[in-house]
Amino acid sequence: MNSSPKLLDVVALTVDLPQYDLWRGQVGTVVETLADGSAFEVEFSDREGRTYESLGLRQNQIMVLHFEPAQPGPKAEVAMV
């Protein structure tokens, strides 16, 4: 499932960004849509809600996290366990 991020979506980094001390898997919130929807301002906060980094990221650098079951898209692959 590959959904386009929307305002206030919770997202995770899919890449390391060592220049910002951000690493793949870190979680942030989309706070702004940029460049006609091809980039997003993502805010990274600590457990107390204090922002420690905010930067523009391309869609291929983040993935939307889902907290409820969702239907896979038409190209979804089924994992064989």
C-alpha positions as CSV (number, residue, x, y, z in Angstrom):
1,M,0.0,0.0,0.0
2,N,1.5,3.3,-1.1
3,S,-0.7,6.2,-0.1
4,S,0.3,9.8,-0.7
5,P,0.9,11.7,2.6
6,K,-1.7,14.2,3.7
7,L,-1.7,17.0,6.3
8,L,-1.2,15.5,9.8
9,D,-0.4,12.0,8.6
10,V,2.1,10.1,10.8
11,V,5.1,9.0,8.6
12,A,8.3,7.2,9.1
13,L,11.6,7.9,7.3
14,T,12.6,5.3,4.7
15,V,16.2,6.7,4.5
16,D,19.0,7.8,6.8
17,L,19.6,11.6,7.0
18,P,22.8,11.8,9.1
19,Q,23.3,15.5,8.4
20,Y,20.1,16.1,10.4
21,D,20.7,13.2,12.9
22,L,17.6,11.5,11.6
23,W,17.6,7.8,10.8
24,R,15.4,5.3,8.9
25,G,12.4,4.4,10.9
26,Q,12.1,7.7,12.9
27,V,8.5,8.9,13.1
28,G,7.3,12.4,12.3
29,T,4.1,14.3,11.3
30,V,3.3,16.0,8.0
31,V,2.7,19.6,8.8
32,E,2.7,21.1,5.3
33,T,2.4,20.1,1.7
34,L,5.1,21.6,-0.6
35,A,5.8,21.8,-4.3
36,D,2.3,20.9,-5.4
37,G,2.3,17.7,-3.4
38,S,5.6,16.3,-4.4
39,A,7.3,17.2,-1.1
40,F,6.2,17.5,2.5
41,E,7.3,19.4,5.6
42,V,7.7,16.8,8.3
43,E,8.1,17.7,12.0
44,F,10.0,15.3,14.3
45,S,9.2,15.6,18.0
46,D,10.2,14.0,21.3
47,R,7.8,12.2,23.6
48,E,6.9,15.5,25.3
49,G,5.9,17.1,22.0
50,R,9.0,19.3,21.6
51,T,10.1,19.6,18.0
52,Y,13.7,18.7,17.5
53,E,13.8,18.8,13.6
54,S,11.5,20.0,10.8
55,L,12.4,19.7,7.2
56,G,11.1,19.2,3.7
57,L,11.2,15.7,2.4
58,R,10.2,14.0,-0.9
59,Q,7.6,11.3,-1.0
60,N,10.2,8.6,-1.6
61,Q,11.9,9.5,1.7
62,I,8.8,8.8,3.9
63,M,6.1,6.2,4.2
64,V,2.6,6.8,5.7
65,L,1.9,4.7,8.9
66,H,-1.5,3.2,9.3
67,F,-3.0,2.4,12.7
68,E,-6.0,0.5,11.5
69,P,-6.4,-2.3,9.0
70,A,-6.5,-1.0,5.4
71,Q,-7.1,-2.7,2.1
72,P,-4.0,-3.2,0.0
73,G,-3.7,-1.3,-3.3
74,P,-4.0,-3.1,-6.7
75,K,-0.2,-3.8,-6.8
76,A,0.2,-5.0,-3.3
77,E,2.2,-8.2,-2.7
78,V,1.1,-10.8,-0.3
79,A,3.8,-12.0,2.1
80,M,4.2,-15.8,2.3
81,V,5.0,-16.9,5.8
